[in-house]
């Protein structure tokens, strides 16, 4: 009992349930997009860890890499104290908004979001 109580005091998730849901939704979208990058000929995945896992395990490696990224974010969010944990997850969600939006545009329009905005 004492170990479980001590562990629960050290690991506390960010208080915002909506923020955590946003992270998982965007993470899921990004995971699907990253998987599709290996299936379409006109897009390539740039993340070297994802490419390495794909080379080792095939498509399940892409999902495994994404699970590892999510585990790292969740772990950091649990270890940080309030309000740093919320700020950290807000930052990660903001990055995932950019990454997921770019990936979706790239898959649909065959051009990155930056290319579409500049031209």
LOTORKE-578383 format. One line per 2 residues: for each residue x, y, z of N, C-alpha, C, O. Coordinates in nm, 2 decimals, always signed. Layout:
! residues N
X:Y:Z:X:Y:Z:X:Y:Z:X:Y:Z; ...
This chain:
! residues 119
+0.08:-0.12:+0.00:+0.00:+0.00:+0.00:+0.09:+0.13:+0.00:+0.06:+0.22:-0.07; +0.19:+0.13:+0.08:+0.27:+0.25:+0.09:+0.34:+0.28:-0.04:+0.36:+0.39:-0.08
+0.38:+0.17:-0.12:+0.45:+0.20:-0.24:+0.35:+0.26:-0.34:+0.38:+0.35:-0.41; +0.23:+0.20:-0.35:+0.13:+0.26:-0.44:+0.09:+0.40:-0.41:+0.07:+0.48:-0.50
+0.08:+0.43:-0.28:+0.05:+0.57:-0.24:+0.16:+0.66:-0.27:+0.14:+0.77:-0.32; +0.29:+0.62:-0.25:+0.40:+0.70:-0.28:+0.41:+0.72:-0.43:+0.45:+0.83:-0.47
+0.39:+0.62:-0.51:+0.40:+0.63:-0.65:+0.29:+0.73:-0.70:+0.32:+0.80:-0.79; +0.17:+0.72:-0.65:+0.06:+0.80:-0.70:+0.08:+0.95:-0.67:+0.03:+1.04:-0.74
+0.16:+0.98:-0.56:+0.19:+1.12:-0.53:+0.29:+1.17:-0.62:+0.29:+1.29:-0.66; +0.38:+1.09:-0.68:+0.48:+1.14:-0.77:+0.43:+1.15:-0.91:+0.48:+1.24:-0.98
+0.34:+1.06:-0.95:+0.29:+1.06:-1.09:+0.15:+1.12:-1.09:+0.05:+1.06:-1.05; +0.14:+1.25:-1.14:+0.01:+1.31:-1.15:-0.01:+1.36:-1.29:+0.07:+1.44:-1.34
-0.12:+1.32:-1.36:-0.14:+1.37:-1.49:-0.19:+1.51:-1.49:-0.24:+1.56:-1.39; -0.17:+1.58:-1.61:-0.22:+1.72:-1.61:-0.37:+1.72:-1.59:-0.44:+1.63:-1.63
-0.42:+1.82:-1.52:-0.56:+1.82:-1.47:-0.66:+1.83:-1.59:-0.77:+1.79:-1.57; -0.62:+1.89:-1.70:-0.72:+1.91:-1.81:-0.74:+1.79:-1.89:-0.66:+1.74:-1.96
-0.87:+1.73:-1.87:-0.90:+1.61:-1.95:-0.92:+1.65:-2.09:-0.88:+1.57:-2.18; -0.97:+1.76:-2.13:-0.98:+1.81:-2.27:-0.85:+1.82:-2.34:-0.84:+1.78:-2.45
-0.75:+1.87:-2.26:-0.62:+1.88:-2.32:-0.56:+1.74:-2.35:-0.49:+1.72:-2.45; -0.58:+1.65:-2.26:-0.53:+1.51:-2.28:-0.60:+1.44:-2.40:-0.54:+1.37:-2.47
-0.73:+1.47:-2.41:-0.81:+1.41:-2.52:-0.76:+1.47:-2.65:-0.74:+1.40:-2.75; -0.73:+1.60:-2.65:-0.68:+1.67:-2.77:-0.55:+1.61:-2.81:-0.52:+1.58:-2.93
-0.46:+1.58:-2.72:-0.33:+1.52:-2.75:-0.35:+1.38:-2.81:-0.29:+1.35:-2.92; -0.44:+1.30:-2.76:-0.46:+1.16:-2.81:-0.53:+1.17:-2.95:-0.49:+1.08:-3.03
-0.62:+1.26:-2.97:-0.68:+1.27:-3.10:-0.58:+1.31:-3.21:-0.57:+1.25:-3.31; -0.50:+1.41:-3.18:-0.40:+1.46:-3.27:-0.29:+1.35:-3.29:-0.24:+1.34:-3.40
-0.25:+1.29:-3.18:-0.15:+1.18:-3.19:-0.20:+1.07:-3.28:-0.13:+1.02:-3.36; -0.33:+1.03:-3.27:-0.39:+0.93:-3.36:-0.39:+0.97:-3.50:-0.35:+0.89:-3.59
-0.42:+1.10:-3.53:-0.42:+1.15:-3.67:-0.28:+1.14:-3.72:-0.26:+1.10:-3.84; -0.19:+1.19:-3.64:-0.05:+1.19:-3.69:+0.01:+1.05:-3.71:+0.08:+1.03:-3.80
-0.03:+0.95:-3.63:+0.01:+0.82:-3.64:-0.04:+0.76:-3.77:+0.03:+0.69:-3.85; -0.17:+0.78:-3.80:-0.23:+0.73:-3.93:-0.16:+0.80:-4.05:-0.13:+0.73:-4.15
-0.13:+0.93:-4.04:-0.07:+1.00:-4.15:+0.08:+0.94:-4.17:+0.12:+0.92:-4.28; +0.15:+0.92:-4.06:+0.28:+0.87:-4.07:+0.28:+0.73:-4.13:+0.37:+0.70:-4.21
+0.18:+0.65:-4.10:+0.17:+0.52:-4.16:+0.15:+0.53:-4.31:+0.20:+0.45:-4.39; +0.06:+0.62:-4.35:+0.03:+0.64:-4.49:+0.15:+0.69:-4.57:+0.16:+0.66:-4.69
+0.24:+0.76:-4.50:+0.36:+0.80:-4.57:+0.44:+0.68:-4.63:+0.51:+0.70:-4.73; +0.43:+0.57:-4.57:+0.50:+0.45:-4.62:+0.43:+0.38:-4.72:+0.48:+0.29:-4.79
+0.30:+0.42:-4.75:+0.22:+0.35:-4.84:+0.20:+0.42:-4.97:+0.17:+0.37:-5.08; +0.22:+0.56:-4.97:+0.20:+0.64:-5.09:+0.34:+0.67:-5.15:+0.44:+0.69:-5.07
+0.36:+0.67:-5.28:+0.49:+0.69:-5.34:+0.54:+0.84:-5.34:+0.66:+0.86:-5.36; +0.45:+0.93:-5.32:+0.49:+1.08:-5.33:+0.52:+1.14:-5.20:+0.55:+1.26:-5.20
+0.51:+1.08:-5.09:+0.55:+1.14:-4.96:+0.64:+1.05:-4.88:+0.64:+0.92:-4.90; +0.73:+1.11:-4.80:+0.82:+1.03:-4.73:+0.82:+1.08:-4.58:+0.80:+1.20:-4.55
+0.84:+0.99:-4.49:+0.85:+1.02:-4.35:+0.99:+1.07:-4.32:+1.09:+1.01:-4.37; +1.00:+1.18:-4.25:+1.13:+1.25:-4.23:+1.19:+1.21:-4.09:+1.31:+1.22:-4.07
+1.11:+1.16:-4.00:+1.15:+1.13:-3.86:+1.24:+1.00:-3.87:+1.20:+0.89:-3.91; +1.37:+1.01:-3.84:+1.46:+0.90:-3.85:+1.43:+0.78:-3.76:+1.46:+0.67:-3.79
+1.37:+0.81:-3.64:+1.33:+0.70:-3.55:+1.22:+0.62:-3.61:+1.22:+0.50:-3.61; +1.12:+0.69:-3.67:+1.01:+0.62:-3.73:+1.06:+0.54:-3.85:+1.02:+0.42:-3.87
+1.15:+0.60:-3.93:+1.20:+0.52:-4.05:+1.28:+0.40:-4.00:+1.27:+0.30:-4.06; +1.36:+0.42:-3.89:+1.43:+0.30:-3.84:+1.34:+0.19:-3.79:+1.36:+0.07:-3.83
+1.24:+0.23:-3.72:+1.14:+0.13:-3.67:+1.07:+0.06:-3.79:+1.04:-0.06:-3.79; +1.04:+0.14:-3.89:+0.97:+0.08:-4.01:+1.07:-0.02:-4.08:+1.03:-0.12:-4.12
+1.20:+0.02:-4.09:+1.29:-0.07:-4.15:+1.31:-0.20:-4.07:+1.33:-0.31:-4.12; +1.29:-0.19:-3.94:+1.31:-0.31:-3.85:+1.18:-0.40:-3.85:+1.19:-0.52:-3.85
+1.06:-0.33:-3.84:+0.94:-0.40:-3.81:+0.83:-0.39:-3.91:+0.72:-0.45:-3.90; +0.86:-0.31:-4.02:+0.75:-0.28:-4.12:+0.65:-0.18:-4.06:+0.68:-0.10:-3.98
+0.53:-0.19:-4.11:+0.42:-0.09:-4.07:+0.40:-0.10:-3.92:+0.37:+0.01:-3.86; +0.40:-0.22:-3.85:+0.38:-0.21:-3.71:+0.49:-0.13:-3.64:+0.47:-0.08:-3.53
+0.61:-0.12:-3.70:+0.71:-0.04:-3.64:+0.68:+0.11:-3.64:+0.72:+0.18:-3.55; +0.60:+0.16:-3.74:+0.56:+0.30:-3.74:+0.46:+0.32:-3.62:+0.48:+0.42:-3.55
+0.37:+0.23:-3.59:+0.28:+0.24:-3.48:+0.36:+0.23:-3.35:+0.33:+0.30:-3.25; +0.46:+0.14:-3.34:+0.54:+0.12:-3.22:+0.62:+0.25:-3.19:+0.63:+0.29:-3.08
+0.67:+0.32:-3.30:+0.74:+0.44:-3.28:+0.64:+0.55:-3.22:+0.68:+0.62:-3.13; +0.52:+0.55:-3.28:+0.42:+0.65:-3.23:+0.39:+0.62:-3.09:+0.37:+0.72:-3.01
+0.37:+0.50:-3.05:+0.34:+0.46:-2.91:+0.46:+0.50:-2.82:+0.43:+0.55:-2.71; +0.58:+0.49:-2.86:+0.69:+0.53:-2.78:+0.69:+0.68:-2.76:+0.72:+0.73:-2.65
+0.66:+0.76:-2.87:+0.65:+0.90:-2.85:+0.54:+0.94:-2.75:+0.56:+1.03:-2.67; +0.43:+0.88:-2.77:+0.32:+0.91:-2.67:+0.35:+0.87:-2.53:+0.32:+0.95:-2.44
+0.42:+0.76:-2.51:+0.47:+0.72:-2.38:+0.56:+0.82:-2.32:+0.55:+0.85:-2.20; +0.65:+0.87:-2.40:+0.74:+0.98:-2.35:+0.67:+1.10:-2.31:+0.70:+1.16:-2.20
+0.58:+1.15:-2.39:+0.50:+1.27:-2.36:+0.42:+1.24:-2.23:+0.41:+1.33:-2.14; +0.35:+1.13:-2.22:+0.27:+1.10:-2.10:+0.36:+1.09:-1.98:+0.32:+1.14:-1.87
+0.47:+1.03:-1.99:+0.56:+1.02:-1.88:+0.61:+1.15:-1.83:+0.61:+1.18:-1.71; +0.65:+1.24:-1.92:+0.69:+1.37:-1.89:+0.58:+1.45:-1.82:+0.60:+1.52:-1.72
+0.46:+1.44:-1.88:+0.34:+1.51:-1.82:+0.31:+1.46:-1.68:+0.27:+1.54:-1.60; +0.34:+1.33:-1.65:+0.31:+1.28:-1.52:+0.41:+1.32:-1.42:+0.38:+1.34:-1.30
+0.54:+1.34:-1.46:+0.65:+1.37:-1.37:+0.65:+1.52:-1.34:+0.68:+1.56:-1.23; +0.62:+1.61:-1.44:+0.62:+1.75:-1.41:+0.51:+1.79:-1.31:+0.41:+1.73:-1.31
+0.54:+1.89:-1.24:+0.44:+1.94:-1.14:+0.35:+2.04:-1.21:+0.39:+2.10:-1.31; +0.24:+2.07:-1.15:+0.14:+2.17:-1.20:+0.20:+2.30:-1.17:+0.25:+2.32:-1.06
+0.20:+2.40:-1.26:+0.14:+2.41:-1.39:+0.23:+2.38:-1.51:+0.19:+2.39:-1.62; +0.35:+2.33:-1.48:+0.44:+2.30:-1.59:+0.39:+2.18:-1.67:+0.41:+2.18:-1.79
+0.32:+2.09:-1.61:+0.27:+1.97:-1.69:+0.17:+2.02:-1.79:+0.17:+1.97:-1.90; +0.08:+2.11:-1.75:-0.02:+2.16:-1.84:+0.05:+2.24:-1.95:+0.01:+2.23:-2.07
+0.15:+2.32:-1.92:+0.22:+2.40:-2.02:+0.29:+2.31:-2.12:+0.29:+2.33:-2.24; +0.35:+2.20:-2.07:+0.42:+2.11:-2.15:+0.32:+2.04:-2.25:+0.35:+2.03:-2.37
+0.21:+1.99:-2.20:+0.11:+1.93:-2.29:+0.05:+2.02:-2.39:+0.02:+1.99:-2.50; +0.03:+2.15:-2.35:-0.02:+2.25:-2.44:+0.08:+2.27:-2.55:+0.04:+2.28:-2.67
+0.21:+2.27:-2.52:+0.31:+2.28:-2.62:+0.31:+2.17:-2.72:+0.33:+2.18:-2.84; +0.30:+2.05:-2.66:+0.30:+1.92:-2.74:+0.18:+1.92:-2.83:+0.18:+1.89:-2.95
+0.06:+1.96:-2.78:-0.06:+1.97:-2.86:-0.05:+2.07:-2.97:-0.09:+2.04:-3.09; +0.01:+2.18:-2.95:+0.04:+2.28:-3.05:+0.13:+2.23:-3.16:+0.10:+2.25:-3.28
+0.23:+2.16:-3.12:+0.32:+2.10:-3.22:+0.24:+1.99:-3.30:+0.26:+1.99:-3.43; +0.16:+1.91:-3.24:+0.09:+1.81:-3.31:-0.01:+1.87:-3.40:-0.04:+1.81:-3.51
-0.07:+1.99:-3.37:-0.16:+2.05:-3.46:-0.09:+2.09:-3.59:-0.14:+2.06:-3.70; +0.03:+2.14:-3.58:+0.11:+2.18:-3.70:+0.15:+2.05:-3.77:+0.13:+2.05:-3.90
+0.20:+1.95:-3.70:+0.25:+1.83:-3.77:+0.13:+1.76:-3.84:+0.14:+1.72:-3.96; +0.02:+1.74:-3.77:-0.09:+1.67:-3.82:-0.15:+1.74:-3.94:-0.19:+1.68:-4.04
-0.17:+1.87:-3.93:-0.22:+1.95:-4.04:-0.13:+1.94:-4.16:-0.18:+1.92:-4.27; +0.00:+1.95:-4.14:+0.09:+1.94:-4.25:+0.08:+1.80:-4.32:+0.08:+1.79:-4.44
+0.08:+1.70:-4.23:+0.07:+1.57:-4.29:-0.06:+1.54:-4.37:-0.05:+1.48:-4.47; -0.17:+1.59:-4.32:-0.30:+1.57:-4.39:-0.29:+1.64:-4.52:-0.33:+1.59:-4.62
-0.25:+1.77:-4.52:-0.24:+1.85:-4.64:-0.14:+1.78:-4.74:-0.17:+1.77:-4.86; -0.03:+1.73:-4.69:+0.06:+1.66:-4.78:+0.00:+1.54:-4.84:+0.03:+1.51:-4.96
-0.07:+1.46:-4.77:-0.13:+1.34:-4.82:-0.24:+1.37:-4.92:-0.26:+1.30:-5.02; -0.32:+1.48:-4.89:-0.43:+1.51:-4.98:-0.39:+1.59:-5.10:-0.44:+1.57:-5.21
-0.30:+1.69:-5.08:-0.27:+1.78:-5.19:-0.13:+1.75:-5.25:-0.09:+1.82:-5.35; -0.06:+1.66:-5.20:+0.07:+1.62:-5.25:+0.17:+1.74:-5.23:+0.28:+1.73:-5.30
+0.14:+1.84:-5.16:+0.23:+1.95:-5.13:+0.22:+1.98:-4.98:+0.11:+1.96:-4.92; +0.33:+2.03:-4.92:+0.33:+2.06:-4.78:+0.25:+2.18:-4.75:+0.22:+2.26:-4.84
+0.21:+2.20:-4.63:+0.13:+2.32:-4.59:+0.21:+2.45:-4.62:+0.15:+2.55:-4.66; +0.34:+2.44:-4.59:+0.43:+2.56:-4.62:+0.43:+2.59:-4.77:+0.42:+2.71:-4.80
+0.44:+2.49:-4.85:+0.43:+2.52:-5.00:+0.30:+2.58:-5.04:+0.30:+2.67:-5.12; +0.19:+2.53:-4.98:+0.06:+2.59:-5.02:+0.04:+2.73:-4.97:-0.02:+2.81:-5.04
+0.10:+2.76:-4.85:+0.08:+2.89:-4.80:+0.17:+3.00:-4.87:+0.13:+3.11:-4.88; +0.29:+2.95:-4.91:+0.38:+3.05:-4.98:+0.34:+3.08:-5.12:+0.35:+3.19:-5.16
+0.29:+2.98:-5.19:+0.26:+2.99:-5.33:+0.13:+3.06:-5.35:+0.08:+3.08:-5.46
